[in-house]
Each structure stands twice: as structure tokens, then as C-alpha cells.
Amino acid sequence: MLSAAGGLPRWVPNALTGVRILFIPVVVVLLQHPGRTGSLLAGGCFFVACWSDFLDGYLARRYGTITRVGKLLDPLADKLMVMAALVMLCAVPRTPAVPAWLVVIIVGREIAITGLRSILVEEGYVLAAEELGKYKTIFQMFAIHGLLLHYDFLGVDFHAAGMYFLWLSTALSLWSAADYAKKVGARMSGK
């Protein structure tokens, strides 16, 4: 079945999302081998997954192939990929390590926002992603790439760079969560 605009099968963006989900266990397995090669391969897989996220969204909008399945799977794939990578980064025996408490904050925020969104959907409301959330996601992707790579490559300390972006993304995560909760509260109280 082709899209309304023609030329692109409706299933293509959803297939790209599916591929992103399939990358999750690959990254998990690669992180079981925490040496430089495993880190480089895990970072490469995460990079491809991030680009597939951009590509599936672009194709769905460009060709009018946005589907209900895509609306469900795309954000789910993003959250699963981020959470799996962060949890594994806490589990691998590396020095310096990624602080588990920082990952708990990030994962907790994602679960809380997902819960708030589901409450809004039940009430018939939709709040679009805000700029803060978009910046949080960008910094989070930079952080995870750096932390996956971990080692020095080409004179760059990827762990230090990843931690820098992880702190920034965590601050933006908390700020955007508070902003989102405020908007949900206002919407639910009828203001």
C-alpha cells in the first residue's frame, strides 16, 4: 500500500522504527564486551539508530505515511533505546563509571512524562513536544554516544564529553518535566 502522496509504501517508516528496536539487544550485547572495539561498535549502532529515528520521522511527514502504529512505536523505540543504553552503561565495569543515581533520574523522568501523556490522552488532550524536550533529547544523544565510546579516540576523552552532555541533558530533563507537569496541571484544571 502506497502513501497518499504516492511513491513510498506506508510501512517503510514503521520498518525503520522496527530496525531501531532491533538495535537495542545488539547494543546490549556489544556492551557486554567493554573494550575499545565493543565500545566503538556499540557507539556505531547507536549512531545508526539515531539516524533511523530522524529518517523514519522525515519520511513519514514527507510522504504522509504517519500511522497509529508509528505514533506508538516511534517514541517507545526512542525511550527503550535510551534507557537500555543508560542502564547498560551503569552495569559495565568501566572506570570512571556512569553514576547510577543520574540514570535513575533520567529513566524516572521518562516514565513520569509517559504517565502524564497517557492521562492527557485519556482526557482527549495532546501536548506537543516542547523546545526544552527537543534540546534534552539532542544533549542526551550526544551524552550516550560519548559514554558508549568511553575511551580516548583521536585525542578526545569521550567519557568526559559524554558526562558533560549527560549533566546538561539531566538538567534539561528536570526543567522540561517541571514545565510539562505545570502544563498538564493547567490543562487538567481547565485553565
PyMOL commands that set and color helices and strands:
alter all, ss='L'
color gray80, all
select helices_A, chain A and resi 12-31+36-62+68-91+100-122+131-149+158-188
alter helices_A, ss='H'
color red, helices_A
select strands_A, chain A and resi 152-153+156-157
alter strands_A, ss='S'
color yellow, strands_A
deselect
rebuild
show_as cartoon
